Amino acid sequence: MQAVAIFRFSPTEGPGRFAEWLDANGVPRRVIALDEDEAVPKEPKAFSGIALMGGPMSANDPLPWNVPLLELLRSAVRADVPVLGHCLGGQLLAKALGATVTQTATPEIGWGDVHTANADRAREWFGGCSSFTTFQWHYDVFALPARATRVLTNPHNAEQAYTLGKHIGFQGHIEMTRDMVETWCRTGANELPEQTAGAVQSRADILHGVDAHLAALGEVADRVYSHWAKGLAR
């Protein structure tokens, strides 16, 4: 099997639990570090699948990798090479599919509940789970791409995840590890309030019960990754 390409946009936003799942299941992977100026490959069929992680930038920023990456994602969808987007990655996939990415009136930072939508399609990805607590850290949101199906939602931002065939994009972060949570709380400390306000949590509330949150979220992530991996090119 060819490797899964994992696009990294920031050194603090690596593949986390996703990499752990791939390694545990013998799926080869290759991290493409755009934060270190690695070039965007042109041929999606060089990989069994394409995953995109999070990052502090906007999908609308005119960065050197933006245009070639969007074209790669469009080519991957045309070639039926499965794409998986986490947060910024979900926004980039949505933009590649023609949807808009805009600033939200309700940023979400910390732990928050999401609920499944479109029961039949959601069941394929999440099993019998009707809601779960995910991790969020975003100021932008994507609109639902044409022909895509909304599979997660919440009251703050309606589009929390969508699927299109083998492809899935998330607004939140299902890939979190304890090290990632602690690192983001440290590097993003100036974005956190002293006390939780609305959908933006304080550092204390983010870290309270973090191991239990991660264990529950990890079960959801493993189910998603397992279903996504069924579509990998062999």
C-alpha positions as CSV (number, residue, x, y, z in Angstrom):
1,M,0.0,0.0,0.0
2,Q,1.2,3.5,-0.8
3,A,1.5,5.9,2.1
4,V,-1.2,8.2,3.4
5,A,-0.1,11.8,2.8
6,I,-0.6,13.9,6.0
7,F,-0.4,17.7,5.4
8,R,0.9,19.6,8.4
9,F,0.5,23.4,8.6
10,S,2.0,24.1,12.0
11,P,4.6,22.3,14.0
12,T,2.2,22.2,17.0
13,E,-0.7,20.7,15.0
14,G,0.6,17.3,14.0
15,P,-1.4,14.1,13.3
16,G,-1.8,13.1,16.9
17,R,-4.1,10.2,17.4
18,F,-4.6,9.8,13.6
19,A,-0.9,8.9,13.3
20,E,-1.2,6.5,16.2
21,W,-4.2,4.8,14.5
22,L,-2.3,4.4,11.2
23,D,0.8,3.0,13.0
24,A,-1.3,0.5,15.0
25,N,-3.0,-0.7,11.9
26,G,0.1,-1.0,9.7
27,V,-0.9,1.8,7.4
28,P,2.2,3.7,6.0
29,R,2.2,7.5,6.3
30,R,4.2,10.4,5.1
31,V,4.0,13.9,6.7
32,I,4.3,16.7,4.3
33,A,5.4,19.7,6.4
34,L,4.1,22.8,4.6
35,D,5.2,24.8,7.7
36,E,8.8,23.8,6.6
37,D,8.1,24.8,3.0
38,E,7.8,21.3,1.6
39,A,6.2,21.3,-1.9
40,V,2.7,20.2,-2.5
41,P,2.7,17.0,-4.6
42,K,0.8,17.2,-7.9
43,E,-0.5,13.6,-8.2
44,P,-3.0,12.4,-5.7
45,K,-2.7,8.8,-6.9
46,A,0.8,8.7,-5.5
47,F,-0.9,8.2,-2.1
48,S,-3.5,5.8,-0.8
49,G,-5.3,8.7,1.0
50,I,-4.8,12.4,1.9
51,A,-5.3,13.8,5.4
52,L,-5.1,17.4,6.4
53,M,-4.5,18.7,10.0
54,G,-5.2,22.0,11.7
55,G,-3.4,25.3,11.7
56,P,-3.7,28.8,12.9
57,M,-4.1,30.4,9.5
58,S,-7.3,30.8,7.4
59,A,-8.1,28.7,4.4
60,N,-8.5,32.1,2.6
61,D,-5.0,33.3,3.3
62,P,-2.9,33.8,0.1
63,L,-0.1,31.4,1.3
64,P,2.2,29.8,-1.3
65,W,0.8,26.3,-0.8
66,N,-2.9,27.3,-0.9
67,V,-3.6,27.2,-4.7
68,P,-1.7,24.0,-5.4
69,L,-3.1,22.2,-2.4
70,L,-6.7,23.1,-3.4
71,E,-6.0,21.7,-6.9
72,L,-4.6,18.6,-5.4
73,L,-7.7,18.1,-3.3
74,R,-10.0,18.6,-6.3
75,S,-7.9,16.1,-8.2
76,A,-8.1,13.6,-5.3
77,V,-11.9,13.9,-5.2
78,R,-12.1,13.3,-9.0
79,A,-9.7,10.3,-8.7
80,D,-11.6,8.9,-5.7
81,V,-8.6,9.1,-3.4
82,P,-10.1,9.5,0.1
83,V,-9.5,12.9,1.8
84,L,-9.8,13.5,5.6
85,G,-9.8,17.1,6.9
86,H,-9.4,18.2,10.5
87,C,-10.5,21.8,11.3
88,L,-8.4,23.9,8.8
89,G,-8.2,20.7,6.7
90,G,-12.0,20.5,6.7
91,Q,-12.2,24.1,5.7
92,L,-9.6,23.6,2.9
93,L,-11.5,20.6,1.5
94,A,-14.8,22.5,1.6
95,K,-13.2,25.4,-0.3
96,A,-11.7,23.0,-2.8
97,L,-15.2,21.7,-3.3
98,G,-16.6,25.2,-4.0
99,A,-17.9,26.1,-0.6
100,T,-17.2,29.4,1.2
101,V,-15.0,29.7,4.3
102,T,-15.9,32.7,6.5
103,Q,-15.3,34.1,10.0
104,T,-17.8,32.9,12.5
105,A,-19.7,35.1,14.9
106,T,-19.3,32.3,17.5
107,P,-15.7,31.0,17.8
108,E,-15.3,27.7,19.6
109,I,-12.4,26.9,21.8
110,G,-12.3,23.9,24.1
111,W,-14.6,20.9,24.6
112,G,-18.0,21.1,23.1
113,D,-20.8,18.8,22.1
114,V,-21.7,17.9,18.5
115,H,-24.8,16.0,17.4
116,T,-25.2,13.7,14.4
117,A,-27.3,14.7,11.4
118,N,-28.6,12.6,8.5
119,A,-28.9,9.4,10.6
120,D,-28.1,6.9,7.8
121,R,-24.9,8.6,6.6
122,A,-23.8,9.5,10.1
123,R,-24.2,5.9,11.2
124,E,-21.6,4.8,8.6
125,W,-19.0,7.0,10.3
126,F,-20.0,7.2,13.9
127,G,-21.9,4.0,14.5
128,G,-24.8,4.3,16.9
129,C,-23.4,7.5,18.5
130,S,-25.9,10.3,18.4
131,S,-23.7,12.9,20.1
132,F,-20.2,13.3,21.5
133,T,-17.8,15.8,23.0
134,T,-15.1,17.0,20.6
135,F,-12.3,19.5,20.8
136,Q,-12.5,22.9,19.0
137,W,-10.3,25.8,18.3
138,H,-11.5,27.8,15.4
139,Y,-12.5,31.3,14.2
140,D,-13.6,30.4,10.7
141,V,-16.3,28.0,9.5
142,F,-17.1,26.3,6.2
143,A,-20.4,26.2,4.4
144,L,-21.7,22.9,3.3
145,P,-20.2,21.9,-0.1
146,A,-22.5,21.1,-3.0
147,R,-23.5,17.4,-3.0
148,A,-22.0,16.9,0.5
149,T,-24.0,15.7,3.4
150,R,-24.0,17.3,6.9
151,V,-23.2,14.6,9.5
152,L,-22.4,16.7,12.6
153,T,-23.9,19.9,13.9
154,N,-24.3,22.0,17.0
155,P,-26.1,25.2,18.1
156,H,-23.0,27.4,17.7
157,N,-22.0,26.6,14.2
158,A,-24.3,24.4,12.1
159,E,-21.7,22.9,9.9
160,Q,-19.5,20.6,12.1
161,A,-18.8,17.8,9.7
162,Y,-19.7,16.7,6.2
163,T,-19.2,13.7,4.0
164,L,-19.0,13.3,0.2
165,G,-18.5,9.6,-0.7
166,K,-15.2,8.5,0.8
167,H,-14.3,12.0,1.9
168,I,-15.0,13.7,5.3
169,G,-14.2,17.2,6.7
170,F,-14.5,18.2,10.3
171,Q,-14.8,21.6,11.9
172,G,-13.3,20.3,15.2
173,H,-10.3,18.2,16.2
174,I,-10.9,14.5,16.8
175,E,-7.2,13.8,16.6
176,M,-6.3,15.3,20.0
177,T,-3.8,13.9,22.4
178,R,-3.0,15.2,25.9
179,D,0.3,16.6,24.7
180,M,-1.5,18.5,21.9
181,V,-4.1,19.9,24.4
182,E,-1.4,21.1,26.8
183,T,0.7,22.5,24.0
184,W,-2.2,24.5,22.5
185,C,-3.2,25.8,25.9
186,R,0.4,27.1,26.4
187,T,1.0,28.5,22.9
188,G,-2.5,29.9,22.6
189,A,-2.7,31.2,26.2
190,N,-3.5,34.7,25.0
191,E,-6.7,33.4,23.3
192,L,-8.1,31.9,26.5
193,P,-10.3,33.8,28.9
194,E,-9.8,33.7,32.7
195,Q,-13.3,32.3,32.9
196,T,-15.2,30.3,30.3
197,A,-17.4,32.6,28.2
198,G,-20.0,31.0,25.9
199,A,-18.2,28.6,23.5
200,V,-14.7,29.7,24.5
201,Q,-13.4,27.9,27.6
202,S,-10.7,28.9,30.1
203,R,-7.5,26.9,30.4
204,A,-8.7,25.4,33.7
205,D,-12.0,24.1,32.1
206,I,-10.1,22.7,29.1
207,L,-7.8,20.7,31.3
208,H,-10.4,19.6,33.8
209,G,-11.2,16.0,33.1
210,V,-9.0,16.0,30.0
211,D,-8.1,12.3,30.2
212,A,-11.7,11.2,30.3
213,H,-12.6,13.6,27.4
214,L,-9.7,12.2,25.4
215,A,-10.5,8.6,26.0
216,A,-14.1,9.1,24.9
217,L,-13.1,11.2,21.9
218,G,-10.5,8.6,21.0
219,E,-13.1,6.0,20.6
220,V,-15.0,8.2,18.2
221,A,-11.8,9.0,16.3
222,D,-10.8,5.4,15.9
223,R,-14.3,4.5,14.5
224,V,-14.0,7.4,12.0
225,Y,-10.5,6.5,10.9
226,S,-11.4,2.8,10.6
227,H,-14.3,3.7,8.2
228,W,-12.2,6.2,6.3
229,A,-9.4,3.6,5.8
230,K,-11.8,1.2,4.1
231,G,-11.6,3.5,1.1
232,L,-7.8,3.7,0.9
233,A,-6.4,2.8,-2.5
234,R,-4.7,-0.6,-2.2
